[in-house]
Amino acid sequence: MNRKDKVLKLAVPFKIKAENILQAKEIMLDFPRNNDEIGQLHREYLLQKKELEILKDEVVRAKKEAEIANDKFHNIYDFAPTVYFTFTIDGEITSLNISGARLLGNDRNDLLNKNIKNFIAEESRSILNNFLTNVFKVNSKISCELMLSPHNSLPVFVIIEGVLNKYGEKCLATVIDITDRKKAEGHIIERERNTERLYTLLRRITDNMPDMLWAKDLNNRYIFANKAMCEKLFNTKDTNEPIGRSDMFFAKRERSMHPENQNWHTFGEICRDSEEVVIKSGKTEHFEEFGNVQNQFLFLDVYKSPLFDEVGNIIGTVGAGRDVTKEKEIGKELLESEELYRKLVSTSPDAICMTNMEGFITFASPKAIDLFGYKNDNEIIGHPLISWIAPENRKKGIRNFKHLINNGFPLDKEYLLIKKDKTHFHGEINASVIRSADQKPKGLIIITRDITDRKQADIAIKEREVKLKELNATKDKFFSIIAHDLKSPFNGIIGISNLMKEESKRLELHVIHQYANMINSSAVQTYRLLENLLNWARIQQGKITFSPTNILLKHLVNEVVILLHESAYQKRILIIDNTPSNLLVKIDEGMIETILRNLISNAIKFTPTGGRIVIQTIMINTGIEISVSDNGVGINKENIQKLFNIDTNYTLPGTEKEKGTGLGLILCKEFTEKHNGKISVESTEGKGSTFTISLPSCSSEFIDMEIHKTANNN
């Protein structure tokens, strides 16, 4: 159906409505009906007139409805929280809502006809290009994840979903901000890492404890067991083997390997079900558990507690057991005998003391007296235990002792301790609560071990690790230079020399001269590189000795300028030396010559043809300050930090594509520091750089040149 037919079809209802109105009016006015041609035409005229009036009213009404609908659409489009964009295939923004403008941090009118790629982070631009290609060429609904870089704002992570409009000329896209989700994912990952670190730390702590530690679920199966538990009770070195298994599993396994002796392993079977007791009481309980383990009687002093989840439900039990078999064998008399106990304490290699519940010392072993620098226990008894802890650790000590009393174990063990003479040392404190027969706490027993040597060993290990990393970086840099930077000049020399060898008879003299210059340039470059490499290697091996002598600095500068004259001449660079001719300085001539050669060579390399280099020397107190300035390309602030760091391997080609290794400035820094000096850089991109070496401790003075010449002649 063509457009005309559609219009005629839509006009039919209006024509019928006009006929009905006209008939009603004719009946009301008793309008005479006749069939003559004029009357018929008149009636058709009135009919069409009425039809046009109705159609006009309908057009006005439809227009108002369209305007209202358009306003509603724009209000919904503009103020919707969802971000809407329309792009061309090149990424040009043709429309967007207010939420989109807010997301990009600009006014909406300023964003129209701008390219969305300008607001996409560099690492996401290829993803955007693929997205637009798929939308326009594949004509499919596509979504992807991007990182935006809005104006004056932090990066924003989004998911963009796009589809082609019905005309195939624009991409209709919705954008959802997922930055908070990304942050949440990062927090979850970090939390998982922290959990893993905490578990590793817990495993290390428990595996280094002599006591047996474990945890069980409600089915009496192990969910955790430390190393002591596995070795003493399960006869296994793998701490994962008990997981998911019960005590009876190991009892049956042990007995199956020794069928001739059914009493080979009976531990725990003849005791009451202590886990059930703990679960019913919902609190920590004390037990004595015993039986045979590998045909050896074992007696454990055990504490078990319910294991709660986050909402307070019991999900299992945790326990700690100490092997007290020997104590039981020694007998009750030995445990109750204070004299024998004191003898045991006095022979301990660790410092042992006891306190009352107020924290005052009531007993100190000979080792404790000696460790803290006292003469006898009279100087210690009655003193507060907290006075042994260095002031910066006392809050931690008070908190841990309170936790020990309330929970049965301390939070930390390592402290900085203080002796009588105020000297400090690192100590490891193991503490337990002393309880009366009715289980009321009546004091603490403190076992202290000097771990200063261990701490120093840890520090030494860390320092060696840092040194090893530096040595590895140095080695990698050295091999990198040999493998690449030293190879390149030789490639040039070999290539040009082969060409000269094969074409020597046909080459003109000026071409041969040009090739010879190129070979010479590569050879000089290689020689300088080798010289820097050798000096650098000698520094790393400690084979360069610092040998300062009195020399006229002007002569040394002149020698370096003459050496580099050809390189400067080829680029028509003017070198101005403002070094005083009568300045006598005490320096290591070879080191300063290397510094000047590298600084001036770099200045030539990064100064364009027709540029200028100025060498300036001034006295500072008794020392000197030498600066090399150029009007070359300069260095941006970010890259200045990389110049003297061997790890970054920062180097750029010169204005004439001259190559370098970045090693020269590192040598300059090393040799400057040999003079107890420092090297600094001031640079502006596009304007030039000034490298300054300050040698404050090298003696310098102005001399009478006539006297100096006479002395030299004599």
Helices and strands as residue ranges (DSSP letters): H 3-29, H 37-79, E 83-87, E 93-96, H 98-104, H 108-111, G 116-119, G 122-124, H 125-133, I 134-138, E 142-148, E 156-164, E 171-177, H 179-207, E 212-217, E 222-225, H 227-229, I 230-234, H 247-257, H 274-281, E 285-293, E 296-308, E 314-323, H 325-330, H 332-336, H 338-346, E 351-356, E 361-364, H 366-371, G 377-379, G 385-388, G 391-393, H 394-407, E 414-418, E 424-435, E 441-450, H 452-480, I 481-485, H 487-503, H 509-540, E 549-552, H 553-563, H 565-570, E 574-577, E 583-587, H 589-605, E 612-620, E 623-630, H 637-640, H 663-674, E 678-684, E 688-695, E 700-702, H 705-713
